[in-house]
């Protein structure tokens, strides 16, 4: 067996990565590592937006306190609040896109696994 992964890429070509395990696949195509990939993608996708949301919440709280204490102009504070609202919506869209990408990747992994199983069944039956 060669040192090249036997997985199929999204474009339908054979993967160019090196084999990392006994099943002839790289980390990205190895079905036994799908849960590990899912967890890694989930952590990566959630870390930054959570930090951004926490920062925005802190800034909005400070802004509200400043308005109530008379340290910030109400009109300026309203505009800043609107900008933060747009930013929060952008973060929400970003999270939805990442979730969609993760689901697409998981579906592709399942399709690849099913294709390999069909190929193995054909080889056994032939």
C-alpha contacts under 8 A as a table, 3 or more apart, distances in Angstrom:
res1	aa1	res2	aa2	distance
1	X	24	X	7.77
3	X	18	X	5.47
3	X	19	X	5.25
3	X	24	X	7.64
4	X	15	X	7.36
4	X	16	X	6.14
4	X	17	X	5.85
4	X	18	X	4.66
4	X	19	X	5.39
4	X	24	X	7.45
4	X	25	X	7.57
5	X	14	X	7.54
5	X	15	X	5.62
5	X	16	X	6.38
5	X	17	X	5.56
5	X	18	X	5.49
5	X	19	X	4.87
5	X	24	X	5.65
5	X	25	X	4.37
5	X	26	X	5.40
5	X	29	X	7.93
6	X	14	X	6.43
6	X	15	X	6.42
6	X	24	X	5.94
6	X	25	X	5.53
7	X	14	X	5.95
7	X	15	X	5.36
7	X	25	X	6.09
7	X	26	X	7.62
7	X	29	X	5.60
7	X	30	X	8.00
7	X	112	X	7.21
8	X	11	X	7.93
8	X	12	X	5.73
8	X	13	X	5.56
8	X	14	X	4.61
8	X	15	X	5.45
8	X	29	X	7.91
8	X	112	X	6.90
9	X	12	X	5.22
9	X	13	X	5.44
9	X	14	X	6.04
9	X	15	X	5.60
10	X	13	X	7.48
10	X	108	X	7.63
17	X	26	X	6.15
18	X	25	X	7.52
18	X	26	X	5.89
19	X	24	X	5.40
19	X	25	X	4.89
19	X	26	X	4.68
19	X	27	X	7.92
20	X	24	X	7.22
20	X	25	X	6.29
20	X	26	X	5.11
20	X	27	X	6.53
21	X	24	X	6.12
21	X	25	X	6.38
21	X	26	X	7.07
22	X	25	X	7.74
23	X	30	X	7.51
25	X	28	X	7.86
25	X	29	X	5.78
25	X	30	X	5.25
26	X	29	X	5.50
26	X	30	X	5.85
27	X	30	X	5.38
27	X	33	X	6.78
28	X	33	X	7.83
28	X	34	X	7.93
28	X	37	X	7.52
29	X	34	X	7.97
29	X	109	X	6.78
29	X	112	X	7.93
30	X	33	X	5.54
30	X	34	X	6.91
31	X	34	X	5.25
31	X	109	X	6.93
31	X	110	X	7.97
31	X	113	X	6.64
32	X	35	X	7.54
33	X	36	X	5.18
33	X	37	X	6.25
34	X	37	X	5.05
34	X	38	X	6.07
34	X	106	X	7.66
34	X	109	X	7.59
35	X	38	X	4.96
35	X	39	X	6.18
36	X	39	X	5.24
36	X	40	X	6.23
37	X	40	X	5.11
37	X	41	X	6.09
38	X	41	X	5.19
38	X	42	X	6.01
38	X	102	X	7.45
38	X	106	X	7.79
39	X	42	X	5.02
39	X	43	X	6.14
40	X	43	X	5.25
40	X	44	X	6.19
41	X	44	X	5.13
41	X	45	X	5.95
41	X	102	X	7.21
42	X	45	X	5.14
42	X	46	X	6.16
43	X	46	X	5.35
43	X	47	X	6.05
44	X	47	X	5.65
44	X	48	X	7.54
45	X	48	X	6.99
45	X	49	X	7.55
45	X	95	X	7.20
45	X	98	X	6.52
46	X	49	X	5.74
46	X	50	X	6.09
46	X	95	X	7.70
47	X	50	X	5.51
47	X	51	X	6.45
48	X	51	X	5.17
48	X	52	X	6.18
49	X	52	X	4.96
49	X	53	X	6.00
49	X	91	X	6.35
49	X	95	X	7.57
50	X	53	X	5.18
50	X	54	X	6.15
51	X	54	X	5.18
51	X	55	X	6.19
52	X	55	X	5.09
52	X	56	X	6.19
53	X	56	X	5.10
53	X	57	X	6.13
53	X	88	X	7.06
54	X	57	X	5.14
54	X	58	X	6.25
55	X	58	X	5.14
55	X	59	X	6.23
56	X	59	X	5.06
56	X	60	X	6.06
56	X	84	X	6.85
57	X	60	X	5.12
57	X	61	X	6.14
58	X	61	X	5.13
58	X	62	X	6.25
59	X	62	X	5.12
59	X	63	X	6.03
60	X	63	X	4.92
60	X	64	X	6.04
60	X	81	X	7.02
61	X	64	X	5.11
61	X	65	X	6.23
62	X	65	X	5.11
62	X	66	X	6.12
63	X	66	X	5.04
63	X	67	X	6.19
63	X	72	X	7.35
63	X	77	X	6.72
64	X	67	X	5.15
64	X	68	X	6.19
64	X	77	X	7.88
65	X	68	X	5.13
65	X	69	X	6.04
66	X	69	X	5.08
66	X	70	X	6.01
66	X	71	X	4.82
66	X	72	X	5.25
67	X	70	X	5.06
67	X	71	X	5.87
67	X	72	X	4.79
67	X	73	X	6.45
67	X	74	X	6.07
67	X	77	X	7.15
68	X	71	X	7.68
69	X	72	X	7.82
70	X	73	X	7.20
72	X	76	X	7.44
72	X	77	X	6.73
73	X	76	X	5.38
73	X	77	X	6.08
74	X	77	X	4.98
74	X	78	X	6.09
75	X	78	X	5.11
75	X	79	X	6.44
76	X	79	X	5.18
76	X	80	X	6.20
77	X	80	X	5.04
77	X	81	X	6.03
78	X	81	X	5.06
78	X	82	X	6.29
79	X	82	X	5.08
79	X	83	X	6.34
80	X	83	X	5.06
80	X	84	X	6.25
81	X	84	X	5.08
81	X	85	X	6.14
82	X	85	X	4.94
82	X	86	X	6.35
83	X	86	X	5.16
83	X	87	X	6.28
84	X	87	X	4.89
84	X	88	X	6.12
85	X	88	X	5.07
85	X	89	X	6.30
86	X	89	X	5.09
86	X	90	X	6.24
87	X	90	X	5.01
87	X	91	X	6.27
88	X	91	X	5.06
88	X	92	X	6.26
89	X	92	X	4.97
89	X	93	X	6.27
90	X	93	X	5.09
90	X	94	X	6.15
91	X	94	X	4.95
91	X	95	X	6.20
92	X	95	X	5.12
92	X	96	X	6.30
93	X	96	X	5.08
93	X	97	X	6.21
94	X	97	X	5.14
94	X	98	X	6.26
95	X	98	X	5.09
95	X	99	X	6.14
96	X	99	X	5.04
96	X	100	X	6.13
97	X	100	X	5.04
97	X	101	X	6.14
98	X	101	X	4.99
98	X	102	X	6.09
99	X	102	X	5.06
99	X	103	X	6.19
100	X	103	X	5.12
100	X	104	X	6.10
101	X	104	X	5.01
101	X	105	X	6.13
102	X	105	X	5.11
102	X	106	X	6.17
103	X	106	X	5.06
103	X	107	X	6.09
104	X	107	X	5.07
104	X	108	X	6.15
105	X	108	X	5.05
105	X	109	X	6.19
106	X	109	X	5.02
106	X	110	X	6.31
107	X	110	X	5.08
107	X	111	X	6.18
108	X	111	X	4.98
108	X	112	X	6.09
109	X	112	X	5.11
109	X	113	X	6.13
110	X	113	X	5.00
110	X	114	X	6.09
111	X	114	X	5.06
111	X	115	X	6.09
112	X	115	X	5.03
112	X	116	X	6.22
113	X	116	X	5.15
113	X	117	X	6.20
114	X	117	X	5.02
114	X	118	X	6.16
115	X	118	X	5.12
115	X	119	X	6.17
116	X	119	X	5.03
116	X	120	X	6.11
117	X	120	X	5.07
117	X	121	X	6.17
118	X	121	X	5.05
118	X	122	X	6.17
119	X	122	X	5.08
119	X	123	X	6.22
120	X	123	X	5.11
120	X	124	X	6.20
121	X	124	X	5.09
121	X	125	X	6.10
122	X	125	X	5.11
122	X	126	X	6.02
123	X	126	X	5.23
